[in-house]
Amino acid sequence: MKPIIITLLLITCMILSCNDDTSIITEKPPCLSSGSCKYALGLPTDTDDLIVEYYSSFDVQSTEVTWENLTSAVIIIHGNNRNANEYFDWLTTTLASIDKSENTVLIAPHLKTATDINGDSELIYWSSAGWKVGDNSQNTTTTKYSSYAIIDEFISLLSDKTKFPILEKIIVTGHSSGGQFTQAYAAANSNNDDISGINVHYIPANTQYYFYPREERYNNSTNQFEIPQNCGTYHNWPYGTNNLNGYFGSTTPEMINTRYITRNINYLLGSSDINTGGTFNETDCQATLLGATRFNRGENMFSLMETYFENTHTHQKVIVNGVGHSPANMYQSTQAKQLFSDILD
């Protein structure tokens, strides 16, 4: 039977591309449909492991793979509906259209709430608002995880040069509530400070909430940035650096602001995202101070960077003409494809 086993192993290595150590695989074709690409990441706690489910085009946890063809990664954050599978499929189409599927790992975490876990105590979950802003999980174990820490875990995996020896770029992106997560996470995390040899880029798309590295907000009546009056919560996290949550530890507001200003951020804005119905916040003063529509709020955010940090910020604005609040249309637009292509090349 030994010749048959050796022959099968050789055939397997021809298909999957093994190195001299035949137990290590160096290349596989990507998984391109969410129906076949689901994984679970274990998170150690004081008692048992918690699990966060995610979709991935490559098995980033495998101990039998050294990815010698993967040069980049995209982490896509779902919106309020927590439809990670659909976001994975939308971005799969985008990456395929720019010929990046073979050398880019796409990861779509599913950040669940209590209604998503169906009584499964192993599944980690957050409040419906908390996952968007980095709050701790609500699982019953003593150990809790910030939703931002989940992305930290994935970036840590991708930074492992024994598994990803040539990976050089990571994009974190999200639309709507996922855009809020992405933009605030860009200010909150310390990963950019701790990893070397990898450039991290952030693409928040069509979010209505923005973190501000200054206390001014744009006043449409005076056409300038001013310190708001009569809204005591307007600069609380995630709008600003007051009342920070537990993810930040001893991080100071100055450190957070500096991080945000110097990070690679592209605001992806649909010019027709101007409807104010549905979940659009027209009530809370900290939200209304940001602008009249999602598009307007994105414009104001970039304007603040240009006004106060013109010579120091590394941010850009990309407008998708004629598209409203649609993640599929945003990510599959000509402008988005060009943006992803420019970053990943």
N, C-alpha and C positions, 0 to 999 in steps of 0.2 A: 504493500500500500504506500510505501514511502515515496516512490517516483510520482504517484498521482498527487500526493500532498504537495510535493515540491512544484509540480507543474501548475497546480491551482494557485499556489502562492506567487509564482512568476507571472501568471496571467493577471492576478489581482494587482500586482505592482505595476504591470504595464498599463492597466486601466487607471489606477489611483495615483501612480507615480510615487514609488518608495525610494528612500535613499539607501546607502550601503547597509545600514542596519534595517533589515526588512520588517522590523516591528514598528518603525516610524514611517508614517505617511506624510508626504510633503505637498500633495496637491489633490484636490477633489473638485468635481463640478459643483456649482452652487445649487442650493435648494431654492426654487423660485416660486413656490406657492405656499401660502400660510397653512393650507391643509396638511402639508407634509413636513413643516419646519418648526414644530413646537418643541420647546425644551423647558427644563426647570432648573433653576439655580438655587442651591442650598445655602442658607444663611444661619450660621451657628448661633444658638441662644444659650441661656442658662440651663435649659432642660433638654429640649429636642430641637431639631433643625426646623426652621421655617423655609418655605419655598416661594420664590417668585417665578411665575411663568413668563416665558418670552418666546418670540419667534426669531429665528436667525437663519441666514443663508448658508452659514458654515457652523460646524460644531466647535464653538470657542472654548468649551470645557474639556475637550478630548485630551487625554494624556498620551495618545498614540499618534499625534499629528504635530509636525512643525511646518507652519504655513509659509512656504517659500515663494508663494505667488501673491500674497495679500499685502498690498501697499497702503490700503486705507480702510476706514470703517465709517459707517453712518449709523447713528443711534437715533431712531425716530420715536418721538413721544406722542402718544395718541391724544385726542381731545376729550371733551367732557363725557362723551358716550363710551369712552374706554374701549374702543373698537380697535385694539392693537393689530388684529389680523388684517383688517382692511388697510390700515396705514402701511403695514408691511407690504401688502400687494401693490398699493399705489406707488410706493418708493421702488419696489422691484421693477415696475414698468419704467420709471424714470431712469434708473441706473442702466437698465437694458438698452434704452434708447440712446444713451451716450456711451455705450460700449464699456461700462464699468462693472458689470456683474461678476466677471471672472476674477477681478483683483480687488474687490471691495466687499467686506463683510457687512451685511445689513442686519441690525438688531432692533427689535421692537418689543420693549418690555410691556407687560400688562400690569399696570398699577391699579389694583383692585380695591373696591370698597366692600363693606359687609354684605351687600346684596349680590356680590359676584362669587362668593366663596362656597355657597350651598352647604354650609356647615362643616366644611373641611378645615380642621384646626391647623393643618400644616401650611395652608395658604396665608401669606402675609396680606394685610389690608390696611387701608387708611380711611379717614373720613372723606366725604365727597368733596370737601374743600381743602382738606389737609394735604392730599397727595400733590396738589398743584403748587404748594408753597414750601415744600420741604419739611412739613411737620412729621412727628414720629408716628409709627404705625400703631394700630389699636388692637393688635393681637394680645392674647391673654398672658403670654410669657413675660417674664420680668424684663428681658432684653427687648428693646424696641429699635426700629430702624427708621431713620428719616428717609423719605422717598428720594431725596437727593443722594443719600448713601447708596441706593441701588445703582444709580448711574456711576457713582464712584467705583463700585464693584466691577462693573463692566469695563470701565476705563482702566482699572487695575489689571484685569485679565488681558486687555488689548496691549498693555504696556509691557507685558512679559516677553522679553526678547528671545527666550528659549522657545516660545511658541509662535511669536510673530516677529521674526528677525528683521524684516524689511518694512514693517508698517510705520508710516511717517505722518499720516494725517487722520484726524478724527473729526467728523461733523456731528454735532448734536443739534437736532432740529425738531420742531413741533408746530402744529397749527392750532389756533384758538387757545383753549386751555393748555394744550401742549406747548403753544408758543409762550404763554405766560410762564410755564415751568422752565422752558429753555432760557428765556431772557433773564429770569431771576437766578437760575442756576449758574449762569455765566458770571454773575456777581458773587454768588455765595461760595462756590467750591474753591478748594486750594489745589486741585489736580494740576492745573497749568503751572503751578509753582513747583510741583514735586516730580514731574516726569520730564525726561530729557529726550531729545531726538524725535519728538512727536508734536506737531502743530495741531491745536484744537481750534475749531471754528464753530460758531453758533449761528443758527438761522432761525430766529423766531418769526412765525408767519401769522399775520392777521389776529394778533392778540388784542384784547381790549384793556388789559392791565399791564403797567410797566413799572419796573424799578427805576428810581431816579437817583443819580449820584449827587444831586444837589437838592436844596429845599425849594427852589423856585418852580413855579408852574406857569404855563403860558396863559396870559389873560387876553381873551379875544376882544375885550372892550378897549384895551389900551395898546394891543398889538405888541406886547413885550412880556418877558418873564418877570414874575414878581413873587414875593412870599405871600401865600394865601392867608386870609383871615377867616376866622369863624369855622374852622374845620380841624379840630384837635388831633384827629387820627390820620391826617392826610399823608404823613411821612412815616407811618408805621409799616413794618415789613408786611407784604412784599413791595410796597410802594416806595419805601425808603429804609433807613437804617435804625429807626426807633423800634423798640419792642421786638427785638430779634428772637427767633425761636432757638431750641436747643441744638440745632445743627451747627451753629456758629461757634459754640464754646467760648473761648477767650478772644475771638477775632474782633478787632475794633472796627468802628464805622469807617475810619480812614483807610484801613486795609481793604475793606469791601469796595469802597468807592474807587480806589486806585486799581484794583483788579478789573473792575468793570470798564473803566476808561481805556485800559491798555489791551483788552482782549479783542479777538477777531470776531466781530459781530456784523451780520448782514440782516437788516430788517427787510423781510419779504412782504410787500404790501399790495393787496388787491385794490385797484383804484375804485372798484364798484362795491367795496365792503362798507357801505354807508347806511344800511338798514339798521334801525334801532329797536326792532321788536325782539321777541323771543327772550334769550338770556342776556341781552345787552343791558348793562347796568346804567340806568339813568337816574338812580335814586341816591346812592351813597356819595357823599361829597368828595371822598378821596378818589372815587372813580370819575365823577363828572369834571373834576379839575383837570383831568388828563386830555379832555377833548370831547367833541360832540358825536363822533362816530369812531369805529375801529380804525378806519383809514386816517382820519384826522389825528387820532391818538398816536399812531405810528409816525406820522409826519412831525408832530410836536416833539416826540422823543428824539428823533434825529436832529431836529432843529436845535434842541437843547445842547446836544453834543457839538454841533457846529458853532453855537453861540459861545460856549464856555470852554470848549476843549479842542478848538479847531486845529491846533498844531500838535496835539498829543494823542487824540483818539485814533483808533484803527477801525472805525465802523463805516459801513456803507449802507445805502438804501437802494433797494431794487423794487421798482413798481411793475406789477403785472396788470397791464391795461385791460379793462373790461371784465375782470373777474371779481366776484363778490366773495362771500364767506363759504368757500368750497375747497376743502383740502385736496380733493382729487384734481380739480382744475388748476389750483395753485401749483401743486407739485409737478403736474404734467404740462405746465405752460412752457413756452419757448424760453422765457426769462429764467425760470427756475432751472431748467435743464442746462442753460448756459452757465448759470451761477455754480451749480454742482460740478459741471465739467471744468470750469476755471479753477475751482478749489482742488479738485481731485487729480488734475493733470500734473 
